[in-house]
Amino acid sequence: MKLDDLLPIGLVIVVLVIVLAYGADVTDEVRGDFITNTAGCNSTVTTNCGTNYNVTQDGLESMEKLSSKIPTIVTVVVAAVIIGILVTYFAFRR
């Protein structure tokens, strides 16, 4: 591992965050299309909006859970790079 490895890792994380943000935005807009403004499916009650609404709602929840783990993922990746640098340094030091 080298410090040069941080740039590609950082770019992957930035792309992941952007994809999650725009994906959540698109999914939220699609979810809104399934609200029919009928009894049980309006802006306050969504119990009868159907499967399509439920799928988009579950998708938004899963994106939220994944995005909440990004700080932990970044911490683990940075720690792995630092440990890799230290191991490489001490292994090849003579």
N, CA, C and O atoms as a Tinker XYZ file with bonds, in Angstrom:
   376  protein
     1  N      0.836000   -1.182000    0.000000    73     2
     2  CA     0.000000    0.000000    0.000000    64     1     3
     3  C      0.882000    1.247000    0.000000    63     2     4     5
     4  O      1.936000    1.291000    0.634000    81     3
     5  N      0.421000    2.240000   -0.721000    73     3     6
     6  CA     1.136000    3.511000   -0.783000    64     5     7
     7  C      0.129000    4.634000   -0.597000    63     6     8     9
     8  O     -1.082000    4.430000   -0.683000    81     7
     9  N      0.650000    5.805000   -0.342000    73     7    10
    10  CA    -0.238000    6.971000   -0.231000    64     9    11
    11  C     -0.940000    7.253000   -1.545000    63    10    12    13
    12  O     -2.020000    7.842000   -1.559000    81    11
    13  N     -0.335000    6.837000   -2.652000    73    11    14
    14  CA    -0.968000    7.027000   -3.953000    64    13    15
    15  C     -2.276000    6.240000   -4.079000    63    14    16    17
    16  O     -3.109000    6.542000   -4.933000    81    15
    17  N     -2.444000    5.245000   -3.233000    73    15    18
    18  CA    -3.671000    4.446000   -3.267000    64    17    19
    19  C     -4.875000    5.206000   -2.728000    63    18    20    21
    20  O     -6.016000    4.816000   -2.978000    81    19
    21  N     -4.636000    6.281000   -1.997000    73    19    22
    22  CA    -5.751000    7.028000   -1.402000    64    21    23
    23  C     -6.591000    7.765000   -2.441000    63    22    24    25
    24  O     -7.805000    7.885000   -2.274000    81    23
    25  N     -5.970000    8.257000   -3.505000    73    23    26
    26  CA    -6.722000    9.015000   -4.509000    64    25    27
    27  C     -7.793000    8.166000   -5.187000    63    26    28    29
    28  O     -8.950000    8.584000   -5.217000    81    27
    29  N     -7.462000    6.990000   -5.736000    73    27    30
    30  CA    -8.538000    6.190000   -6.344000    64    29    31
    31  C     -9.612000    5.769000   -5.343000    63    30    32    33
    32  O    -10.796000    5.720000   -5.675000    81    31
    33  N     -9.190000    5.469000   -4.124000    73    31    34
    34  CA   -10.166000    5.089000   -3.095000    64    33    35
    35  C    -11.084000    6.268000   -2.792000    63    34    36    37
    36  O    -12.296000    6.101000   -2.659000    81    35
    37  N    -10.503000    7.454000   -2.683000    73    35    38
    38  CA   -11.303000    8.654000   -2.437000    64    37    39
    39  C    -12.288000    8.924000   -3.559000    63    38    40    41
    40  O    -13.436000    9.293000   -3.312000    81    39
    41  N    -11.832000    8.738000   -4.806000    73    39    42
    42  CA   -12.726000    8.952000   -5.951000    64    41    43
    43  C    -13.885000    7.963000   -5.943000    63    42    44    45
    44  O    -15.017000    8.332000   -6.257000    81    43
    45  N    -13.614000    6.722000   -5.591000    73    43    46
    46  CA   -14.682000    5.720000   -5.514000    64    45    47
    47  C    -15.711000    6.126000   -4.462000    63    46    48    49
    48  O    -16.914000    5.991000   -4.684000    81    47
    49  N    -15.244000    6.616000   -3.331000    73    47    50
    50  CA   -16.160000    7.032000   -2.269000    64    49    51
    51  C    -16.984000    8.236000   -2.707000    63    50    52    53
    52  O    -18.184000    8.297000   -2.439000    81    51
    53  N    -16.347000    9.198000   -3.381000    73    51    54
    54  CA   -17.078000   10.376000   -3.873000    64    53    55
    55  C    -18.151000    9.944000   -4.872000    63    54    56    57
    56  O    -19.288000   10.411000   -4.804000    81    55
    57  N    -17.793000    9.055000   -5.796000    73    55    58
    58  CA   -18.775000    8.575000   -6.782000    64    57    59
    59  C    -19.905000    7.828000   -6.087000    63    58    60    61
    60  O    -21.069000    7.983000   -6.458000    81    59
    61  N    -19.576000    7.017000   -5.081000    73    59    62
    62  CA   -20.610000    6.295000   -4.340000    64    61    63
    63  C    -21.592000    7.248000   -3.672000    63    62    64    65
    64  O    -22.803000    7.033000   -3.723000    81    63
    65  N    -21.075000    8.296000   -3.049000    73    63    66
    66  CA   -21.942000    9.268000   -2.376000    64    65    67
    67  C    -22.828000    9.993000   -3.395000    63    66    68    69
    68  O    -24.018000   10.192000   -3.152000    81    67
    69  N    -22.254000   10.384000   -4.527000    73    67    70
    70  CA   -23.036000   11.080000   -5.558000    64    69    71
    71  C    -24.128000   10.165000   -6.111000    63    70    72    73
    72  O    -25.268000   10.594000   -6.289000    81    71
    73  N    -23.784000    8.915000   -6.380000    73    71    74
    74  CA   -24.776000    7.964000   -6.902000    64    73    75
    75  C    -25.893000    7.742000   -5.891000    63    74    76    77
    76  O    -27.065000    7.699000   -6.263000    81    75
    77  N    -25.538000    7.602000   -4.615000    73    75    78
    78  CA   -26.575000    7.425000   -3.587000    64    77    79
    79  C    -27.473000    8.657000   -3.484000    63    78    80    81
    80  O    -28.689000    8.531000   -3.342000    81    79
    81  N    -26.877000    9.846000   -3.556000    73    79    82
    82  CA   -27.666000   11.076000   -3.428000    64    81    83
    83  C    -28.630000   11.229000   -4.599000    63    82    84    85
    84  O    -29.821000   11.468000   -4.398000    81    83
    85  N    -28.122000   11.093000   -5.818000    73    83    86
    86  CA   -29.000000   11.234000   -6.977000    64    85    87
    87  C    -29.982000   10.068000   -7.084000    63    86    88    89
    88  O    -31.128000   10.255000   -7.494000    81    87
    89  N    -29.540000    8.879000   -6.719000    73    87    90
    90  CA   -30.444000    7.726000   -6.724000    64    89    91
    91  C    -31.598000    7.912000   -5.766000    63    90    92    93
    92  O    -32.739000    7.574000   -6.083000    81    91
    93  N    -31.303000    8.455000   -4.581000    73    91    94
    94  CA   -32.360000    8.712000   -3.606000    64    93    95
    95  C    -33.320000    9.781000   -4.113000    63    94    96    97
    96  O    -34.530000    9.680000   -3.912000    81    95
    97  N    -32.780000   10.805000   -4.770000    73    95    98
    98  CA   -33.623000   11.871000   -5.315000    64    97    99
    99  C    -34.564000   11.328000   -6.385000    63    98   100   101
   100  O    -35.757000   11.632000   -6.376000    81    99
   101  N    -34.040000   10.535000   -7.296000    73    99   102
   102  CA   -34.868000    9.956000   -8.364000    64   101   103
   103  C    -35.909000    9.004000   -7.776000    63   102   104   105
   104  O    -37.074000    9.026000   -8.175000    81   103
   105  N    -35.490000    8.179000   -6.837000    73   103   106
   106  CA   -36.426000    7.236000   -6.217000    64   105   107
   107  C    -37.533000    7.960000   -5.477000    63   106   108   109
   108  O    -38.684000    7.524000   -5.495000    81   107
   109  N    -37.193000    9.065000   -4.824000    73   107   110
   110  CA   -38.207000    9.856000   -4.123000    64   109   111
   111  C    -39.211000   10.447000   -5.107000    63   110   112   113
   112  O    -40.412000   10.460000   -4.835000    81   111
   113  N    -38.731000   10.933000   -6.242000    73   111   114
   114  CA   -39.652000   11.470000   -7.254000    64   113   115
   115  C    -40.551000   10.384000   -7.818000    63   114   116   117
   116  O    -41.744000   10.609000   -8.023000    81   115
   117  N    -39.991000    9.207000   -8.071000    73   115   118
   118  CA   -40.787000    8.096000   -8.590000    64   117   119
   119  C    -41.820000    7.663000   -7.551000    63   118   120   121
   120  O    -42.967000    7.368000   -7.888000    81   119
   121  N    -41.404000    7.629000   -6.288000    73   119   122
   122  CA   -42.338000    7.262000   -5.219000    64   121   123
   123  C    -43.527000    8.209000   -5.189000    63   122   124   125
   124  O    -44.661000    7.776000   -4.983000    81   123
   125  N    -43.279000    9.488000   -5.389000    73   123   126
   126  CA   -44.354000   10.479000   -5.401000    64   125   127
   127  C    -45.350000   10.239000   -6.526000    63   126   128   129
   128  O    -46.524000   10.587000   -6.402000    81   127
   129  N    -44.887000    9.644000   -7.627000    73   127   130
   130  CA   -45.790000    9.343000   -8.744000    64   129   131
   131  C    -46.822000    8.279000   -8.397000    63   130   132   133
   132  O    -47.863000    8.189000   -9.048000    81   131
   133  N    -46.545000    7.481000   -7.385000    73   131   134
   134  CA   -47.467000    6.405000   -7.014000    64   133   135
   135  C    -48.510000    6.835000   -5.989000    63   134   136   137
   136  O    -49.354000    6.030000   -5.595000    81   135
   137  N    -48.465000    8.089000   -5.553000    73   135   138
   138  CA   -49.493000    8.614000   -4.651000    64   137   139
   139  C    -50.655000    9.073000   -5.514000    63   138   140   141
   140  O    -50.504000    9.978000   -6.334000    81   139
   141  N    -51.814000    8.451000   -5.334000    73   139   142
   142  CA   -52.959000    8.675000   -6.218000    64   141   143
   143  C    -53.976000    9.666000   -5.673000    63   142   144   145
   144  O    -54.962000    9.972000   -6.344000    81   143
   145  N    -53.751000   10.172000   -4.463000    73   143   146
   146  CA   -54.685000   11.098000   -3.812000    64   145   147
   147  C    -56.083000   10.513000   -3.667000    63   146   148   149
   148  O    -57.083000   11.222000   -3.785000    81   147
   149  N    -56.138000    9.221000   -3.412000    73   147   150
   150  CA   -57.403000    8.555000   -3.117000    64   149   151
   151  C    -57.391000    8.172000   -1.639000    63   150   152   153
   152  O    -56.407000    8.403000   -0.937000    81   151
   153  N    -58.479000    7.592000   -1.181000    73   151   154
   154  CA   -58.564000    7.189000    0.224000    64   153   155
   155  C    -57.470000    6.168000    0.534000    63   154   156   157
   156  O    -57.384000    5.131000   -0.124000    81   155
   157  N    -56.646000    6.454000    1.519000    73   155   158
   158  CA   -55.577000    5.554000    1.916000    64   157   159
   159  C    -54.296000    5.713000    1.122000    63   158   160   161
   160  O    -53.315000    5.010000    1.368000    81   159
   161  N    -54.300000    6.629000    0.174000    73   159   162
   162  CA   -53.087000    6.848000   -0.632000    64   161   163
   163  C    -52.984000    8.331000   -0.976000    63   162   164   165
   164  O    -53.230000    8.743000   -2.110000    81   163
   165  N    -52.616000    9.117000    0.028000    73   163   166
   166  CA   -52.440000   10.552000   -0.196000    64   165   167
   167  C    -51.189000   11.002000    0.545000    63   166   168   169
   168  O    -50.407000   10.169000    1.002000    81   167
   169  N    -50.998000   12.282000    0.666000    73   167   170
   170  CA   -49.750000   12.790000    1.259000    64   169   171
   171  C    -49.605000   12.477000    2.742000    63   170   172   173
   172  O    -48.493000   12.527000    3.268000    81   171
   173  N    -50.693000   12.158000    3.428000    73   171   174
   174  CA   -50.593000   11.869000    4.858000    64   173   175
   175  C    -50.774000   10.396000    5.186000    63   174   176   177
   176  O    -50.199000    9.920000    6.166000    81   175
   177  N    -51.554000    9.655000    4.402000    73   175   178
   178  CA   -51.800000    8.234000    4.634000    64   177   179
   179  C    -51.387000    7.469000    3.387000    63   178   180   181
   180  O    -51.892000    7.735000    2.296000    81   179
   181  N    -50.464000    6.513000    3.546000    73   179   182
   182  CA   -49.960000    5.776000    2.380000    64   181   183
   183  C    -50.175000    4.269000    2.514000    63   182   184   185
   184  O    -49.466000    3.485000    1.884000    81   183
   185  N    -51.144000    3.862000    3.327000    73   183   186
   186  CA   -51.334000    2.434000    3.582000    64   185   187
   187  C    -51.872000    1.675000    2.369000    63   186   188   189
   188  O    -51.647000    0.470000    2.256000    81   187
   189  N    -52.569000    2.345000    1.471000    73   187   190
   190  CA   -53.162000    1.653000    0.312000    64   189   191
   191  C    -52.574000    2.132000   -1.015000    63   190   192   193
   192  O    -53.271000    2.141000   -2.030000    81   191
   193  N    -51.323000    2.522000   -1.018000    73   191   194
   194  CA   -50.712000    3.023000   -2.262000    64   193   195
   195  C    -50.220000    1.907000   -3.166000    63   194   196   197
   196  O    -49.943000    2.145000   -4.341000    81   195
   197  N    -50.107000    0.722000   -2.653000    73   195   198
   198  CA   -49.746000   -0.411000   -3.489000    64   197   199
   199  C    -48.282000   -0.811000   -3.415000    63   198   200   201
   200  O    -47.473000   -0.200000   -2.716000    81   199
   201  N    -47.979000   -1.860000   -4.164000    73   199   202
   202  CA   -46.658000   -2.457000   -4.149000    64   201   203
   203  C    -45.588000   -1.519000   -4.687000    63   202   204   205
   204  O    -44.492000   -1.443000   -4.132000    81   203
   205  N    -45.901000   -0.802000   -5.766000    73   203   206
   206  CA   -44.906000    0.095000   -6.354000    64   205   207
   207  C    -44.445000    1.147000   -5.353000    63   206   208   209
   208  O    -43.251000    1.430000   -5.249000    81   207
   209  N    -45.378000    1.717000   -4.627000    73   207   210
   210  CA   -45.028000    2.704000   -3.609000    64   209   211
   211  C    -44.182000    2.056000   -2.522000    63   210   212   213
   212  O    -43.183000    2.628000   -2.087000    81   211
   213  N    -44.576000    0.866000   -2.082000    73   211   214
   214  CA   -43.838000    0.182000   -1.021000    64   213   215
   215  C    -42.409000   -0.156000   -1.446000    63   214   216   217
   216  O    -41.477000   -0.045000   -0.649000    81   215
   217  N    -42.240000   -0.567000   -2.702000    73   215   218
   218  CA   -40.898000   -0.892000   -3.199000    64   217   219
   219  C    -40.010000    0.346000   -3.201000    63   218   220   221
   220  O    -38.858000    0.284000   -2.771000    81   219
   221  N    -40.537000    1.470000   -3.682000    73   219   222
   222  CA   -39.721000    2.687000   -3.688000    64   221   223
   223  C    -39.435000    3.167000   -2.270000    63   222   224   225
   224  O    -38.349000    3.682000   -2.002000    81   223
   225  N    -40.383000    3.007000   -1.368000    73   223   226
   226  CA   -40.154000    3.382000    0.035000    64   225   227
   227  C    -39.053000    2.517000    0.644000    63   226   228   229
   228  O    -38.163000    3.028000    1.323000    81   227
   229  N    -39.115000    1.212000    0.402000    73   227   230
   230  CA   -38.075000    0.315000    0.920000    64   229   231
   231  C    -36.721000    0.630000    0.292000    63   230   232   233
   232  O    -35.692000    0.549000    0.963000    81   231
   233  N    -36.716000    0.986000   -0.980000    73   231   234
   234  CA   -35.466000    1.369000   -1.641000    64   233   235
   235  C    -34.852000    2.607000   -1.012000    63   234   236   237
   236  O    -33.638000    2.667000   -0.813000    81   235
   237  N    -35.682000    3.593000   -0.698000    73   235   238
   238  CA   -35.183000    4.798000   -0.035000    64   237   239
   239  C    -34.620000    4.483000    1.345000    63   238   240   241
   240  O    -33.583000    5.018000    1.737000    81   239
   241  N    -35.300000    3.620000    2.072000    73   239   242
   242  CA   -34.818000    3.255000    3.404000    64   241   243
   243  C    -33.481000    2.521000    3.335000    63   242   244   245
   244  O    -32.599000    2.752000    4.162000    81   243
   245  N    -33.333000    1.638000    2.347000    73   243   246
   246  CA   -32.070000    0.902000    2.232000    64   245   247
   247  C    -30.935000    1.828000    1.795000    63   246   248   249
   248  O    -29.801000    1.660000    2.244000    81   247
   249  N    -31.220000    2.803000    0.925000    73   247   250
   250  CA   -30.188000    3.775000    0.542000    64   249   251
   251  C    -29.786000    4.617000    1.748000    63   250   252   253
   252  O    -28.614000    4.955000    1.911000    81   251
   253  N    -30.756000    4.954000    2.587000    73   251   254
   254  CA   -30.447000    5.731000    3.792000    64   253   255
   255  C    -29.555000    4.934000    4.734000    63   254   256   257
   256  O    -28.608000    5.478000    5.303000    81   255
   257  N    -29.851000    3.645000    4.902000    73   255   258
   258  CA   -29.035000    2.813000    5.794000    64   257   259
   259  C    -27.612000    2.659000    5.249000    63   258   260   261
   260  O    -26.641000    2.726000    6.002000    81   259
   261  N    -27.500000    2.452000    3.935000    73   259   262
   262  CA   -26.174000    2.317000    3.336000    64   261   263
   263  C    -25.381000    3.613000    3.462000    63   262   264   265
   264  O    -24.198000    3.591000    3.802000    81   263
   265  N    -26.025000    4.729000    3.191000    73   263   266
   266  CA   -25.310000    6.003000    3.259000    64   265   267
   267  C    -24.911000    6.364000    4.686000    63   266   268   269
   268  O    -23.933000    7.084000    4.888000    81   267
   269  N    -25.644000    5.880000    5.667000    73   267   270
   270  CA   -25.263000    6.164000    7.056000    64   269   271
   271  C    -24.017000    5.384000    7.464000    63   270   272   273
   272  O    -23.381000    5.720000    8.463000    81   271
   273  N    -23.660000    4.350000    6.708000    73   271   274
   274  CA   -22.471000    3.546000    7.007000    64   273   275
   275  C    -21.213000    4.066000    6.315000    63   274   276   277
   276  O    -20.120000    3.566000    6.583000    81   275
   277  N    -21.339000    5.052000    5.437000    73   275   278
   278  CA   -20.183000    5.549000    4.685000    64   277   279
   279  C    -19.064000    6.061000    5.599000    63   278   280   281
   280  O    -17.902000    5.759000    5.328000    81   279
   281  N    -19.350000    6.819000    6.667000    73   279   282
   282  CA   -18.236000    7.235000    7.538000    64   281   283
   283  C    -17.457000    6.052000    8.131000    63   282   284   285
   284  O    -16.234000    6.113000    8.249000    81   283
   285  N    -18.156000    4.994000    8.499000    73   283   286
   286  CA   -17.478000    3.811000    9.029000    64   285   287
   287  C    -16.635000    3.141000    7.946000    63   286   288   289
   288  O    -15.504000    2.727000    8.201000    81   287
   289  N    -17.186000    3.037000    6.745000    73   287   290
   290  CA   -16.455000    2.436000    5.635000    64   289   291
   291  C    -15.189000    3.226000    5.337000    63   290   292   293
   292  O    -14.125000    2.643000    5.129000    81   291
   293  N    -15.298000    4.541000    5.315000    73   291   294
   294  CA   -14.137000    5.394000    5.049000    64   293   295
   295  C    -13.083000    5.214000    6.140000    63   294   296   297
   296  O    -11.893000    5.124000    5.838000    81   295
   297  N    -13.500000    5.161000    7.386000    73   295   298
   298  CA   -12.554000    4.975000    8.489000    64   297   299
   299  C    -11.805000    3.654000    8.353000    63   298   300   301
   300  O    -10.590000    3.605000    8.547000    81   299
   301  N    -12.519000    2.590000    8.023000    73   299   302
   302  CA   -11.886000    1.282000    7.864000    64   301   303
   303  C    -10.908000    1.292000    6.694000    63   302   304   305
   304  O     -9.809000    0.750000    6.805000    81   303
   305  N    -11.295000    1.903000    5.574000    73   303   306
   306  CA   -10.421000    1.943000    4.397000    64   305   307
   307  C     -9.155000    2.735000    4.698000    63   306   308   309
   308  O     -8.058000    2.290000    4.363000    81   307
   309  N     -9.288000    3.893000    5.322000    73   307   310
   310  CA    -8.113000    4.703000    5.651000    64   309   311
   311  C     -7.216000    3.959000    6.640000    63   310   312   313
   312  O     -5.993000    3.978000    6.501000    81   311
   313  N     -7.805000    3.313000    7.625000    73   311   314
   314  CA    -7.006000    2.531000    8.578000    64   313   315
   315  C     -6.272000    1.398000    7.866000    63   314   316   317
   316  O     -5.112000    1.126000    8.174000    81   315
   317  N     -6.931000    0.738000    6.921000    73   315   318
   318  CA    -6.284000   -0.346000    6.176000    64   317   319
   319  C     -5.110000    0.177000    5.358000    63   318   320   321
   320  O     -4.066000   -0.473000    5.294000    81   319
   321  N     -5.264000    1.342000    4.733000    73   319   322
   322  CA    -4.171000    1.925000    3.954000    64   321   323
   323  C     -3.008000    2.282000    4.877000    63   322   324   325
   324  O     -1.855000    1.993000    4.559000    81   323
   325  N     -3.300000    2.902000    6.007000    73   323   326
   326  CA    -2.234000    3.276000    6.944000    64   325   327
   327  C     -1.520000    2.030000    7.474000    63   326   328   329
   328  O     -0.291000    2.010000    7.547000    81   327
   329  N     -2.267000    1.003000    7.838000    73   327   330
   330  CA    -1.646000   -0.243000    8.305000    64   329   331
   331  C     -0.806000   -0.865000    7.200000    63   330   332   333
   332  O      0.289000   -1.365000    7.455000    81   331
   333  N     -1.316000   -0.836000    5.973000    73   331   334
   334  CA    -0.553000   -1.362000    4.839000    64   333   335
   335  C      0.752000   -0.608000    4.624000    63   334   336   337
   336  O      1.780000   -1.221000    4.336000    81   335
   337  N      0.722000    0.706000    4.762000    73   335   338
   338  CA     1.936000    1.514000    4.618000    64   337   339
   339  C      2.932000    1.170000    5.714000    63   338   340   341
   340  O      4.121000    1.003000    5.446000    81   339
   341  N      2.446000    1.064000    6.953000    73   339   342
   342  CA     3.337000    0.733000    8.062000    64   341   343
   343  C      3.940000   -0.662000    7.912000    63   342   344   345
   344  O      5.134000   -0.848000    8.150000    81   343
   345  N      3.139000   -1.627000    7.526000    73   343   346
   346  CA     3.642000   -2.993000    7.333000    64   345   347
   347  C      4.683000   -3.010000    6.222000    63   346   348   349
   348  O      5.735000   -3.633000    6.365000    81   347
   349  N      4.396000   -2.332000    5.118000    73   347   350
   350  CA     5.350000   -2.273000    4.015000    64   349   351
   351  C      6.646000   -1.604000    4.462000    63   350   352   353
   352  O      7.734000   -2.071000    4.126000    81   351
   353  N      6.539000   -0.536000    5.202000    73   351   354
   354  CA     7.721000    0.194000    5.675000    64   353   355
   355  C      8.583000   -0.692000    6.570000    63   354   356   357
   356  O      9.796000   -0.777000    6.379000    81   355
   357  N      7.958000   -1.353000    7.546000    73   355   358
   358  CA     8.731000   -2.177000    8.471000    64   357   359
   359  C      9.198000   -3.491000    7.848000    63   358   360   361
   360  O     10.228000   -4.025000    8.257000    81   359
   361  N      8.476000   -4.017000    6.882000    73   359   362
   362  CA     8.875000   -5.279000    6.249000    64   361   363
   363  C     10.090000   -5.090000    5.348000    63   362   364   365
   364  O     10.939000   -5.979000    5.272000    81   363
   365  N     10.190000   -3.966000    4.671000    73   363   366
   366  CA    11.286000   -3.739000    3.732000    64   365   367
   367  C     12.389000   -2.871000    4.295000    63   366   368   369
   368  O     13.326000   -2.520000    3.579000    81   367
   369  N     12.297000   -2.524000    5.547000    73   367   370
   370  CA    13.332000   -1.703000    6.187000    64   369   371
   371  C     14.526000   -2.579000    6.552000    63   370   372   373
   372  O     14.372000   -3.637000    7.163000    81   371
   373  N     15.690000   -2.136000    6.177000    73   371   374
   374  CA    16.877000   -2.927000    6.500000    64   373   375
   375  C     17.959000   -2.070000    7.027000    63   374   376
   376  O     19.037000   -2.566000    7.354000    81   375
